[in-house]
Every structure is written in structure tokens, then in C-alpha cells.
Amino acid sequence: MKNIRIIFMGTPLIACDYFKVLIENKYNVIAIFTQPPRKKGRGMNLQQSPVHDESLKHNIPVFHPINFVDQKNIDLFIRLKADLVIVMAYGLLLPKEILEAPQYGCINIHFSLLPQWRGAAPIEHALLNGDEKTGVTIFRLVNKLDSGPIISLKSLKIENDMDKNDLTLELNKIGKKLLINSLSNYINNQITLINQNDNDATYAHKIQSGNRKIDFSSSVDDVYNKVKAFSPNPSAWCVVGKENIKIIKCKKKHTESLPSIIVNDKFHLGCKNGLIEPLIVQREGKKPMNIDEFLKGFHFTVGQKINA
């Protein structure tokens, strides 16, 4: 069973964990598909993806097509004669020819309890929505966004103080175990796949910078959730004076308060039915700092409007 020919498709650092767990469990990974090298950093040097770098340590062939519109890229894939494709945060759409070529299809690891939060940013949307639980779903890919039949899933309670980084780490632990625990039964046809109900689907659209701007006229719970959803990176932000300030960590307090103003000299920020107390913030062009350090060098007035 572990001799089946597997192609792994992934790009960012988090995808490396799934590639490595396959290698650790002696699965036969015959090739890697990842995004092409990109120019990054201050010097704009060409950099390979983390999955590309990891694959080189194991002497596994790496392919990085720009897309699968070009038939030659599809033909290259088919010539590899994969039995199974495992996808984790690859970043390219797979056409029908690729989805149907392997004997066991293409399976994907997704950080939500599908059909909830289909799409690019399920962790952020679960936190923004104030969900009490989320989870990991492994499913078979079809030619429609995150809507294929479910192979396995496991839920996780979202603790009140979890931010995006905390939740990602916990889901990643679950996802790696779930993949290894599911593969053998899936390949041996010992799992009954469960079709998703499209009527229950919600969608986690890709996050833009404007989605991260804090609206202090909304409830204190919504503001608190937004800070957690984008912490520590790329962070929720607001405008104070003429400067963008990122709020990376905060506490919330339900109390009478005027929305969208600086409430006191501790830089507490008013929201609908409460206020938030920033704990870690970041000024433009500077590193994150705790609130005490921030207060020493940032000038504001009590009652000043935020996002004015």
C-alpha cells in the first residue's frame, strides 16, 4: 500500500509539514509540484518555495508549472503515472484531466469543517465570525471549489484567546495525524465518502488589505475577533492621526464607551458597547512593541477620533 505512487502538491511552509509526514511514514512520494520561484525580499532575489527547498533534501523531482492551461504541463503530469495526488496549500487550480488521472484521485487538506468556509481563508473567517469550533477536512477534489466528497474530518474547539497563529498550529497538528490515519483506509477502499450538502456551504473569500481595517463603530466582540483573525500577520489596522497602526494583540472590555475614539491615556479604543485595550501594536516602519513602549513615543490626545 505504501508503494503507491504519490505526487505531493504544496507551496508554503505549512505544506512542508504534510510532505515531511509522508516521508517519515515511508510513503512513496515520486514528485513534487509547487509554485514557481518568486522575487522576494528587499533585494527582490528569486526564491524557491519552502516545499521546493524541502523536496531537494530528499532528492525528489520538483516541478513548478505556472499553470495547467498549457497542455504540455498536463501531459508532463500524466507521464508521471501517479496513483494518488495529495494537495495542501498549492495555489493553482487543477483541471479535470489532472483530477481524474490518478487511480485514487486528488485529495486535499482543508482547515475547516466543510462545507463551512470553503475557499482561501477559512481560519480567518472562522475567527471573524466568532465560531465556537472549526476543524480539518480531508476530501477528494472535484472540479468545483472545495466541494468534493469528504474522506475524514476532525473538529477543534476555538478557545476564546486563540489568534490566527494559535489556531493554525492546532489545526496543523490535527491535520497531519488525520492524513496519516486516513490514507491506508482510503486507499484500501475502507472509507465511505460523504457528499457535501451545498445548501450548508459558506465561503471564505480571499482577504484584502481593506478587510483588515478595524471599524470601531462595530461591536467590541467584532473588533476583538478581527484583531485575532489577522494576528500576528498581516495584522488588523486602523488610522490614528495620519499613521496606520497595527493592533496585534488586545483585550476587550464590555462597558459604556463612545465608538471610534481614544478613550484614555492608556490608548484604550472605544467600540460599540465596549472598548479594546491594545497590548501589542506596530507603527509604520517599526517592529511590533508592547503598549508601554508604544506610549512613550506616540503622541495622541484623549477623545481623538480614530480613522478620521
C-alpha positions as CSV (number, residue, x, y, z in Angstrom):
1,M,0.0,0.0,0.0
2,K,2.8,2.4,0.8
3,N,4.3,1.7,-2.6
4,I,1.6,3.6,-4.4
5,R,2.9,6.4,-6.5
6,I,2.1,9.7,-4.7
7,I,2.5,13.3,-6.1
8,F,2.5,16.0,-3.4
9,M,1.4,19.5,-4.4
10,G,2.1,22.4,-2.0
11,T,3.9,25.7,-1.7
12,P,4.1,27.5,1.7
13,L,5.9,26.5,4.9
14,I,2.9,24.9,6.4
15,A,2.6,22.5,3.4
16,C,6.1,21.2,4.2
17,D,4.8,19.5,7.4
18,Y,2.5,17.3,5.3
19,F,5.2,16.4,2.8
20,K,7.6,15.6,5.7
21,V,5.0,13.4,7.5
22,L,4.5,11.4,4.3
23,I,8.3,10.8,4.1
24,E,8.5,9.9,7.8
25,N,5.8,7.3,7.3
26,K,7.6,5.8,4.3
27,Y,5.1,6.7,1.6
28,N,6.4,6.7,-2.0
29,V,6.4,10.3,-3.0
30,I,7.6,10.3,-6.6
31,A,7.4,14.0,-7.4
32,I,6.6,17.5,-6.0
33,F,4.6,20.2,-7.7
34,T,5.0,23.7,-6.2
35,Q,4.6,27.3,-7.2
36,P,7.5,28.7,-9.4
37,P,10.3,30.7,-7.7
38,R,9.3,34.3,-7.0
39,K,11.2,37.6,-6.4
40,K,11.0,38.4,-2.7
41,G,12.7,40.4,0.0
42,R,14.4,43.8,-0.1
43,G,16.8,42.6,-2.8
44,M,14.0,41.1,-4.9
45,N,16.0,37.9,-5.3
46,L,14.4,34.9,-6.9
47,Q,13.4,32.5,-4.1
48,Q,12.1,28.9,-4.2
49,S,9.1,27.9,-2.3
50,P,9.6,26.3,1.1
51,V,8.2,23.0,-0.3
52,H,10.7,23.2,-3.2
53,D,13.6,23.7,-0.7
54,E,12.4,20.7,1.4
55,S,12.0,18.4,-1.6
56,L,15.6,18.9,-2.5
57,K,16.7,17.5,0.8
58,H,15.0,14.2,-0.2
59,N,16.2,14.1,-3.8
60,I,12.6,14.1,-5.1
61,P,12.0,15.7,-8.5
62,V,10.3,19.1,-8.4
63,F,8.1,20.7,-11.0
64,H,6.8,24.2,-10.9
65,P,4.5,25.0,-13.8
66,I,3.0,28.5,-13.9
67,N,-0.4,27.0,-14.6
68,F,-2.2,24.0,-16.1
69,V,-3.7,25.9,-19.0
70,D,-0.8,24.7,-21.2
71,Q,-1.4,21.2,-22.3
72,K,2.3,20.3,-22.1
73,N,2.1,20.8,-18.3
74,I,-0.9,18.4,-18.1
75,D,1.0,15.9,-20.3
76,L,4.0,16.1,-18.0
77,F,1.8,15.3,-15.0
78,I,0.1,12.3,-16.7
79,R,3.5,10.8,-17.8
80,L,4.4,10.5,-14.1
81,K,1.7,7.9,-13.7
82,A,0.7,8.9,-10.1
83,D,-1.8,6.7,-8.2
84,L,-2.7,9.5,-5.8
85,V,-2.2,13.3,-5.5
86,I,-2.1,15.0,-2.1
87,V,-2.7,18.7,-2.1
88,M,-2.0,21.2,0.7
89,A,-2.0,24.9,0.0
90,Y,-0.7,24.5,-3.6
91,G,-2.2,27.7,-5.0
92,L,-3.1,26.5,-8.5
93,L,-6.4,25.2,-9.9
94,L,-6.2,21.7,-11.2
95,P,-8.1,20.9,-14.4
96,K,-10.4,17.9,-14.8
97,E,-7.8,15.9,-16.7
98,I,-5.5,16.0,-13.7
99,L,-8.2,15.4,-11.1
100,E,-9.3,12.3,-12.9
101,A,-5.9,10.9,-14.0
102,P,-4.8,9.2,-10.7
103,Q,-6.5,5.9,-9.7
104,Y,-7.2,7.3,-6.2
105,G,-7.9,10.8,-7.4
106,C,-6.6,14.0,-5.8
107,I,-7.2,14.7,-2.1
108,N,-6.9,18.0,-0.3
109,I,-6.4,19.0,3.4
110,H,-8.6,22.0,4.3
111,F,-8.7,23.9,7.6
112,S,-12.5,24.0,8.2
113,L,-15.4,21.6,8.7
114,L,-16.6,21.5,5.1
115,P,-19.0,22.6,3.7
116,Q,-18.4,25.5,6.1
117,W,-15.8,28.1,4.9
118,R,-14.9,26.8,1.5
119,G,-12.2,29.0,-0.1
120,A,-8.9,30.7,0.5
121,A,-9.1,32.0,4.1
122,P,-11.1,29.5,6.3
123,I,-9.1,30.2,9.6
124,E,-9.5,34.0,9.3
125,H,-13.3,33.7,8.6
126,A,-13.9,31.3,11.5
127,L,-12.3,33.8,13.9
128,L,-14.0,36.8,12.3
129,N,-17.3,35.1,12.6
130,G,-16.7,34.2,16.3
131,D,-17.2,30.4,15.6
132,E,-17.0,28.2,18.6
133,K,-15.4,25.3,16.7
134,T,-13.7,24.6,13.4
135,G,-11.6,21.6,12.3
136,V,-9.8,19.8,9.4
137,T,-11.4,18.1,6.5
138,I,-9.7,15.8,4.0
139,F,-11.7,15.5,0.9
140,R,-11.5,14.3,-2.7
141,L,-11.1,17.2,-5.2
142,V,-13.7,17.7,-7.9
143,N,-14.0,20.5,-10.5
144,K,-15.8,22.9,-8.1
145,L,-14.3,24.9,-5.2
146,D,-13.8,22.7,-2.0
147,S,-17.0,20.8,-2.7
148,G,-15.8,17.2,-3.2
149,P,-16.8,14.2,-1.1
150,I,-15.4,14.1,2.4
151,I,-12.9,11.3,3.4
152,S,-12.4,12.3,7.0
153,L,-12.7,15.2,9.4
154,K,-12.0,16.2,12.9
155,S,-13.3,19.2,14.9
156,L,-11.5,21.5,17.3
157,K,-12.9,23.9,19.9
158,I,-11.8,27.5,19.3
159,E,-10.6,28.8,22.7
160,N,-11.5,32.5,23.5
161,D,-8.0,33.8,23.3
162,M,-6.9,31.9,20.2
163,D,-5.5,34.1,17.4
164,K,-4.8,33.0,13.8
165,N,-1.3,31.7,14.6
166,D,-2.6,29.7,17.6
167,L,-5.4,28.2,15.6
168,T,-3.2,27.4,12.6
169,L,-0.8,25.5,14.8
170,E,-3.5,23.4,16.5
171,L,-5.2,22.6,13.2
172,N,-1.9,21.6,11.7
173,K,-1.3,19.1,14.4
174,I,-4.7,17.6,13.8
175,G,-4.3,17.7,10.0
176,K,-1.0,15.7,9.9
177,K,-2.4,13.0,12.1
178,L,-5.7,12.9,10.2
179,L,-3.9,12.5,6.9
180,I,-1.8,9.5,8.1
181,N,-4.7,7.9,9.9
182,S,-6.9,8.2,6.9
183,L,-4.6,7.2,4.0
184,S,-4.5,3.5,4.5
185,N,-8.3,3.1,4.8
186,Y,-8.9,5.4,1.9
187,I,-6.5,3.6,-0.4
188,N,-8.0,0.2,0.7
189,N,-11.5,1.4,0.0
190,Q,-12.5,1.1,3.6
191,I,-13.9,4.6,3.9
192,T,-17.4,5.6,2.8
193,L,-17.1,9.0,1.3
194,I,-19.7,11.6,2.4
195,N,-21.1,14.0,-0.1
196,Q,-21.2,17.7,1.0
197,N,-24.5,19.5,1.1
198,D,-24.1,22.6,-1.0
199,N,-27.1,24.2,0.8
200,D,-25.0,24.4,4.0
201,A,-21.9,25.9,2.3
202,T,-20.3,29.2,3.5
203,Y,-17.4,30.9,1.7
204,A,-14.1,32.3,3.0
205,H,-13.1,34.8,0.4
206,K,-9.5,35.9,0.0
207,I,-8.5,38.6,2.4
208,Q,-7.6,42.0,1.1
209,S,-6.0,44.9,3.0
210,G,-9.3,46.7,3.3
211,N,-10.8,43.7,5.0
212,R,-8.3,44.1,7.8
213,K,-9.1,47.7,8.6
214,I,-10.9,47.9,12.0
215,D,-14.3,49.6,12.1
216,F,-14.7,50.8,15.7
217,S,-18.4,51.6,15.2
218,S,-18.9,47.8,15.2
219,S,-19.3,45.8,18.4
220,V,-16.4,45.2,20.7
221,D,-16.6,41.5,20.1
222,D,-16.3,42.0,16.3
223,V,-13.3,44.3,16.8
224,Y,-11.7,41.8,19.1
225,N,-12.3,38.9,16.6
226,K,-10.8,40.9,13.8
227,V,-7.6,41.5,15.7
228,K,-7.3,37.8,16.5
229,A,-8.2,36.8,12.9
230,F,-5.1,38.5,11.5
231,S,-2.6,38.2,14.3
232,P,0.3,38.3,14.2
233,N,0.5,38.7,10.4
234,P,-0.6,40.6,8.4
235,S,-2.5,42.2,11.4
236,A,-5.6,44.3,11.7
237,W,-5.1,48.0,11.4
238,C,-6.5,51.5,12.0
239,V,-5.6,55.1,11.3
240,V,-4.6,57.4,14.2
241,G,-3.7,60.9,13.1
242,K,-2.1,60.3,9.7
243,E,-0.4,57.0,10.7
244,N,-1.5,53.4,10.2
245,I,-1.3,51.5,13.4
246,K,-1.4,47.7,13.5
247,I,-3.0,46.1,16.6
248,I,-1.5,42.6,17.0
249,K,-2.9,41.7,20.4
250,C,-5.5,43.2,22.7
251,K,-8.0,42.6,25.5
252,K,-11.7,43.6,25.3
253,K,-14.0,45.1,27.9
254,H,-17.8,45.4,27.8
255,T,-18.6,48.9,29.1
256,E,-20.3,52.1,28.1
257,S,-18.0,53.8,25.6
258,L,-18.1,56.2,22.6
259,P,-17.1,54.3,19.4
260,S,-14.1,55.3,17.3
261,I,-12.3,57.5,19.9
262,I,-9.3,57.2,22.1
263,V,-10.9,56.7,25.5
264,N,-8.0,57.5,27.9
265,D,-4.3,58.0,28.1
266,K,-3.7,54.2,28.1
267,F,-4.7,54.2,24.4
268,H,-7.9,52.2,25.0
269,L,-10.1,52.4,21.9
270,G,-13.8,52.8,22.0
271,C,-16.2,50.5,20.2
272,K,-19.9,49.9,20.2
273,N,-20.8,48.5,23.7
274,G,-17.2,48.4,24.9
275,L,-13.5,49.1,24.3
276,I,-10.4,47.3,23.4
277,E,-7.1,47.5,25.3
278,P,-4.2,47.1,22.9
279,L,-1.3,45.1,24.3
280,I,1.0,44.7,21.3
281,V,1.0,47.3,18.4
282,Q,3.1,48.2,15.5
283,R,3.7,51.6,14.0
284,E,4.5,52.1,10.3
285,G,8.1,51.1,9.5
286,K,8.8,49.8,13.0
287,K,8.8,46.5,14.8
288,P,5.9,45.3,17.0
289,M,6.1,46.7,20.5
290,N,4.3,46.3,23.8
291,I,1.8,49.1,24.7
292,D,4.1,50.6,27.4
293,E,6.9,51.1,24.8
294,F,4.4,52.5,22.3
295,L,3.0,55.0,24.7
296,K,6.5,56.5,25.3
297,G,6.9,57.6,21.7
298,F,3.4,58.1,20.2
299,H,1.6,61.3,20.7
300,F,-2.2,61.4,20.8
301,T,-5.0,63.2,22.7
302,V,-7.8,61.6,24.7
303,G,-11.0,61.9,22.8
304,Q,-9.2,61.9,19.4
305,K,-11.1,60.3,16.6
306,I,-9.8,57.0,15.1
307,N,-9.9,56.5,11.3
308,A,-10.8,60.2,10.9
